[in-house]
Amino acid sequence: MKLTEQHRAYWRSNLLLTFSLLSVWFLVSFVAGYYADALNRFSFMSFPLGFYIFAQGSQITFVILIGIYVLAMNYLDRKYQIGEKR
């Protein structure tokens, strides 16, 4: 199968979206963990902020990222007219 310019544009958009969401995931999970001691100086709902980010914030962020990915991919599928035929 030969890729058209439309398929290439779709793939570039897909890669950009994936890279962006993975960057947010990295920031929330690894970078926040690296600075956990500094974040623990602040509190959120009477919990140290570093603990709260790992216990609740990272899971909430991951679920939101999944939702953003689903919505964005549905948009890209419609925009480039690529997807399942119904």
C-alpha positions in Angstrom: 0.0 0.0 0.0 1.4 3.4 -1.0 0.9 6.1 1.5 -0.8 9.3 0.3 0.0 12.8 1.5 -3.2 12.6 3.6 -2.0 9.5 5.3 1.4 11.1 6.0 -0.3 14.2 7.5 -2.5 12.0 9.6 0.6 10.0 10.9 2.5 13.3 11.7 -0.5 14.6 13.7 -0.8 11.2 15.5 2.9 11.3 16.4 2.7 14.9 17.6 -0.4 14.1 19.8 1.3 11.0 21.2 4.6 12.9 22.0 2.7 15.7 23.6 0.6 13.4 25.9 3.7 11.3 26.8 5.5 14.5 27.7 2.7 15.5 30.1 2.8 12.0 31.5 6.5 12.2 32.1 6.3 15.6 33.8 3.5 14.5 36.1 5.1 11.1 37.1 8.9 11.4 36.9 9.7 15.1 37.2 7.2 15.6 40.1 8.7 12.6 41.8 12.2 14.1 41.5 11.0 17.2 43.2 8.8 15.5 45.7 10.8 16.7 48.7 10.4 20.3 47.6 6.7 19.8 46.8 6.2 18.4 50.3 6.7 21.8 51.8 3.3 22.7 50.5 0.0 20.9 51.5 -3.1 20.1 49.6 -6.2 19.0 51.6 -3.9 18.5 54.6 -1.6 16.1 52.7 1.9 16.9 51.6 1.7 18.0 47.9 4.4 15.5 46.8 2.4 12.7 48.3 -0.9 13.9 46.9 0.5 14.2 43.4 1.6 10.5 43.5 -1.4 9.2 45.4 -4.2 11.0 43.5 -3.0 13.5 41.0 -1.0 11.2 38.7 -3.9 8.7 38.4 -6.4 11.5 37.7 -4.0 13.0 35.1 -3.6 9.6 33.4 -7.3 9.2 33.0 -7.7 12.7 31.7 -4.8 12.0 29.2 -6.6 8.9 27.9 -9.8 10.9 27.4 -7.9 13.6 25.5 -6.3 11.0 23.3 -9.6 9.4 22.5 -11.3 12.7 21.6 -8.3 13.9 19.6 -8.0 10.7 17.6 -11.7 10.7 16.8 -11.2 14.3 15.6 -8.2 13.3 13.5 -10.1 10.3 12.0 -12.9 12.6 10.9 -10.5 15.4 9.7 -8.5 13.1 7.5 -11.4 10.7 6.7 -9.4 7.7 8.0 -11.0 5.1 10.1 -13.5 2.3 10.1 -16.2 2.2 7.4 -19.7 2.0 8.8 
